[in-house]
Amino acid sequence: MSLNVIILAAGQGKRMNSKLPKVLQPLAGRPMLGHVLEAGRALQADRLVVVYGHGGDQVQAAFQGQADVRWTHQAEQLGTGHAVAQALPECSEGVALILYGDCPLITPATLQALLAAAGEDKLAVLTAMMDNPTGYGRIVRDSAGQITRIVEQKDANGAEQAIREINTGFIAAPLRHLRDWLPKLKNANAQGEYYLTDIIAMAVEHGVAVAGVIAGDAWEPAGVNDKRQLAELERVYQRRQADKLLAGGVTLLDPARFDLRGSVSHGQDVEIDVNVILEGRITLGNGVKIGPNVYLKNVTLGDGVIVKANTVIEDSTVGAGSDLGPFARVRPDSVLGEKVHIGNFVELKKARLGNGSKAGHLAYLGDAVIGERVNVSAGVITCNYDGANKFTTTIGNDAFIGTDSQLVAPVTIADGAYIAAGSTITKDAPADALTICRARDQRSITGWKKPTKQKG
């Protein structure tokens, strides 16, 4: 039996007051429709069909390259029943599961339960119990508790409006029945639309059993119509992610002030302070500690890494035992070895630092390959851009770069070299020598002795 997942995504979303189509409004850093597609894929659907309408070019462009998605256009928004009818030519025989592009919290487990209730010959509808059901279609049951129909809010009488069980819109049904029922829908209602929910009464009339599955979490099938509702679902989603991390042993100093906009894998004894944002793919080793107001995107942190307050790290890897911040910025394609120290107001861009190297404060290291145990003092800049092209600065092991030095790339600082404070280096500096360049003079002093710490 094939499974056809039909996602209705044609709505304009006027109450969003946005040029962005409603289903592209972001939740946890990605479009709501992306969450629904992910749920459909988790079911191993044979076909994923998205019914689009308003902003169709934008919607399709946002998911360009996703070859498993079939697109069908609803030129006129004439109701949910009309929308599903547009998808039928893209479906194969079997079961259809109708989802909604503005209901991003639906889970595969709930959808599996709905499919199980439908089987191969029943119609199953997902319902929810609400204290205030205003605005939702009500589930009408007979004296035996069987679902007989769904009545929309505007068409409900007083007794029906008092019903707390509401229709979520999620339906599973055999394709052969949908092909028979959908052409028979009428639009004789307050909205003048073809309601998908009217097929419930048709199923009862034709002797097809109607099963109801009550959602365990009323938030799960919740839809989004405005920015307030979107913000509410964002916090529900984030609390779910926080709860998963807490259950896995991560310490969150305030679960209400944590945002995950991707996926995270972690070791033991990880601690995350308030207002931390994790985006993309994040890997945290054992004993990682992340301070407040930190932003990480596509980052791997080795065991024991400490990231202090207000630090930004993107598309980079940090080796075990390293520490960064506060107020450090690590830009994409940077790789830090073990026990590296990056202090306050240091910026890295496409930089590689070997084990034990350090840049304590106020430095820019861009397009740099830095060896082990290198000391980069305050105010050091790798001048990597000539206005047209980027060039690399190479610094060998055990080098010392003095305060307020500029290294004009392409340039190589050899192993053990010392660069005197205030130097502008435009030529390669030899190993184990002090290189000084102030004004126009650059000279290398051979036989120079490294300074030693004074005792006492």
N, C-alpha and C positions, 0 to 999 in steps of 0.2 A: 504494500500500500504506500503510494507516494504521498509526501507531505508538501503542501503548497502554503507558504506563509505570505499573506497579503497584508501590506502595511499601507494604511491610508495616510497620505501626507500632502493633501491638496489644499488644506485650509490656508486662508490669508493671514489670520491672526491680527486683526485690526487693533485689538486691545493691547498688543505689544507696543504700538506706536513706534515701529521700527521698519527700516527699509529691508532688513534681513528677514527672509521667510521664517515663519514660526518654527518649523521643524529644524532649522539651522541655528536657533538660539542655543547658546552653549550651556551645558550642565557638566560640571567637573571638567571643564576645559575642552569639551568636544560637543558637536551638535547632538541635540536630543535624538534625532533620527539615527545617529550612529550607535547609541545605546540600544535602540530597538532592533536594529540590524544585528547587533552582537547577540542579543537574546535569540533571534531567529536562527542565526548560524549555530548557536549552541545546541539547537534541536536537530541539527543535521538535516535541515530542510532540503528537499529535492529542488524546490524553486523558491526564490525570494522575489516577490513582485511588489514594487513600490508604485502607488498611484499618486502622481504629482499634479499640481495645478499652478497656483500662484507662485511666481518666482521660480518656475521650473528650470530655467537655464542655470540659475544659481545653485539650486538643489542638486541637479545632476553633476555640475562641475565640482561640488564639494566632495562627491564620491567617485570622481573619475578614476578609472583604473580598477574598480571593483567589479570584475567580470561576472561574478555570480549574481549580480543584481539585474533584474529585468525591470524596465521602466514602461509605464503606460500612462497616458495623459487623460485627465478628466477636464475637458475644456470648460464645462459649466458645472458649478458646484450645486448639484441638485439633491444632495443628501447622501447618507452613508450607503444606502442600498444601491443607488446609482453608481457610487464610487467603486463598490465591489464588483458590480457588473462590468466595469471597464477592464477589470483585471482578469476576468474569466478566460479570454482568448489566450492568455499567457500561461494558463495553468494546465497541468496534466491531471488525469483522473486520479481520484484518491480523496484525501481529506484537505479541506481548506481551514487555515487558522487565521482569523482576522485580528490584526494588531493596529496600533495607532502611533503615528510618528511623534506625537506630543505627549506620550505616556512613557517616559524614559526609565522608570524604576521597576518595570515589570521584570520578573526573574524567570529563567528557564524552568526552575522547579515548579512554579505555579502553572506555567504553560504546559508542562508535562502532565500535571494533574488534570488540566482541562482536556487535553488530548486523550488521556486514559478514560475520562468520563464519557467522551464522545464515541470512542471506539471506531468501528467501521460503519455503523448504521444509525447513530443517535446524533442529536444536536445538543451541544453543551455550551452553557453561557456562564461567564465568570461574574459573580455578584459580590457585593460588599455591604456590610452593615454600617450605617452612618447615623450619628445622633442628629445631625441636621442635613437631611437629604435634599434640601432645596436646590432646584436646578437640574436634578438627575431624573432619568427615567426610573419608574418603580417596577419592581418584580411583583406580579400578581400571581398568587397561588390559589389553588382550589382547596376544598375542605380536607383533602387527603395530602396536602402539602406539595402537590405537583405544580410546576410552573405552567401557567396557561397563556400568559401574554406579558408584554412589557408596555407600559403606558408612559408617554413622555410628560414632563412636568406641565407643559401648557395645555395638554389634553386631559389631565387627570382631574377627577372630581374630588370632593373633600375627603372621602374615605381613602381614596387611593393616594392622596398627597400625604396622608398620615403614615403610610408604609415606610419603614426605615431601611428595608433591603432595596438596594439600587442596582441598576444595570451598569456595568463598567464598559460595555461595548465589545469586550473580547468574546469571540464566538468561534467554536470549532464545529464544522459540519461537513458531511460528505459533499463532494463537488456535484454529484448527480442531482442532489436535492436543490442545491443553490441554482443550478442551471434551469431547474423547473420553476422555482419560487420567485427568483428575482424579476423576471419579466412580468410577473403578476402583481407587483407592488403598485399601490396607489398613493397619490400625494394629497389625499383629502384629509388634511390636518392643518393645525394652526400655522405651521411653518411652510406649508406647501411643498414639502420635500418627500422624497422616497426613503422611508426609514428602513434600515436593515433590521431593526428590532421587530418589524411586522412579520418577519418570517417565523417568529416563535408561534404566533397563532396559526400560521399555515402548517407548521409541523404538527401541532396538536390536531388540527383538522384532518391531516392526512395520516394520523396514527403513528407519527414518528415520535419516539420518546424524547423528552426534553430533560436534560440533566442540569442541575445547578451546582456550581462549585463556588463556595464562599471563600474569598481571599482572606488569608490569615492576617494580613497587614493592609489596612485600608489605604495606606499611602502608596502601596505597590501599583495599583491600577490608576492612580490619580493622574489626571490630565493637566495641561498647562494652557491657560488662556491669557495671562498677563504676567508682567514682571514680578508682581508680588508672589503669585503662585510659583513662578520659576525659582524665586529666592527661597521659598519654603521647601521645595523639593531639593534644592541644593543642600540645605542644612540637613535634611533627612538623609540624603545620600552620604554626606560627609560623616554624619554620626555613625552610619553603618560601617563605613571604612574604618573609622576610629575604633569601633567595637571589635572589628576583626583583628586589628593590630593589638589591641589590649588583650584579646583572647590568646594571641600568639606570643604574649610575654613582653611586648613593647611598652615602655613607660611613656605615657602622654601626660604632661603636666597639666594640661587642660584640654580634654577631648573636644570641647566646643569650639576651640580656637586652633583647628588643624584642618588643612585641606590637602586631599590627594586627588590629583588630576592625571591619573595614569595607573601604574602598577608598582608595587614595591615588594621586594624580597629582603629578608632581614635575618640576622643571627640573633644570639641571645644578648640580654642586658643592653638593649638599645634604649636610649633616652632622647625624647624630643620635647623641646620647650614650646612655648606658645607662639602662635602666628607663623608657623612653618608651612611652606607650600612645597609639595613634592609633585613634580610634573614629569610625564613621560615614563621611561623605565628607570627605576631607582633600585640600587642594590646596596644594602647597608650591612657591613660585617659585624662581628661580635663586638660589643662594648662601644659602639659608636655613640657619640653625644653631639646633639645638634642644638645650638642655642636659639634664642628667640629671634623672630623676624628673618629667618633664613629662607632663601629660595634655591631649590635644587631642581635641575632639569636634565634628564638622561645622564645620571651620574652614578659612578661606582665608588664607594668609600670602603677602604680596607679596615681590618680589625683595629679598634682603638682610635680611630680618627676622631678628632674634636673639631667641630665647626662652630666658631663663636658668633656672637650676635651680628645681624645685619650683613651677612655674607651671601654672595651670589655665586653659584657654580653651575656651569652649563656644559653639557656634552663633554665631560672630562672624567678622568680617573685619578683617584688619590690613594696612594699607598698606605700600608699599615703604619700606625703610630704617628702620622702627620697631624699637624694642627693648622688651622686657617682662621684668620680674622682677629678681632672684629673688623667689620667694614672692608673685607677683602672681596675682590672680584676675579673669578677664574672663568675666562671666556672659552668658547669651543675649541676642541682638539688639543687640550692641554693634558699632560700626563705627569703626575708627581710620583716620585719614588717613595720609599719608606722613610719615615722620620723627617719629612720635609716641613719647614716652618715658613708659612706665608702670613705676614703680620698685617696690621691695619693700613688701609689705603694703598695696598699693593694690587696691581692689575696684571694678570697674565693673559696672553692671547697666543694660542698655538705654541705653547712653551713646554719643553720637556726638562724636568729637574731631577737630577739623580739623587740617590739616597743621601740623607743628611744635609742637603743644601738648604739655605735659608735666605729669605728676603724679609727683613723685619718690618719695614715701613716705607711708605711713600716712594714706590718704585713702579716702573712700567717695563715689563719683560714680554715683548712681542716677537714672534718668529725666532725663538731662541732655543738652542740646544745647550743645556747646562749640565755639567758633570756632577760628580759627587763631592760633598763637603765644601761646596762653594759658598762664600759669604757675599751677599749683595747688599751694600749699605744703602742708607736713605738717599733718595733723590736720584737714583741710577735710572737711566733710560736706555733701552736699545732702540736706536733710530732705524727702524726697519722699512720705512716707506719714503721713496724719493719723489712722491707725487704721481707716480705712474706704476711702479713695481714694488713688490715686497722682497726683502732680502733677509738672510739669516745671520744671526750672531751666534758663534760657537764659543763656549767657555769650557775649558778643561777642568779636570779634577783639582780640588784644593786651591783654586784661584780665589783671590780677594779683590773685590771691586769697590774702590773707595767712594766715599760720599760725593754726591752731585756729579757723578761721571756720566758722560754720554758715549755710548759705543755705537759708532756709525757703521751700519751693515752695508755690504758684507765684510765681516771682520772676525778674526779668530784670536781668542785669548788662550794661550797655551797652559798646560798643567802647571800649577804652582805660581802662576804669574800674579803680581800685585799691581793694581792700577791705583795710582795716587789720586787722592781726593781732588775734585774739580777738573779732572782731565777730560779732554775731548779726543777720543781714540779713533783714528781713521785708518791706521795701519795695524797689521797683526802684531801682537805683543808676545815676546818670546817666553819660554818656560823659566820659572824660578828667577825672574828678574823683576825689578821695580820699573814700571813704565810710567812716565809722567809727561803730560802734554798740557801746558798752560800757555796762553797766548798762541804764538806760532811755533813754539818749540816742542818737539817730541823727541825724547831720548830714552834709551834703555841703559840701565846701570848694571853692568855685570859684576859679579862678586858681592852684590848687595846681600846683607844679612837680614833675615826675617826678624821682626820684633818679637821679644819674649816677654811674658808676663813677669812683672816685678813682684817679689815676695815681700810680705810685711806691710 
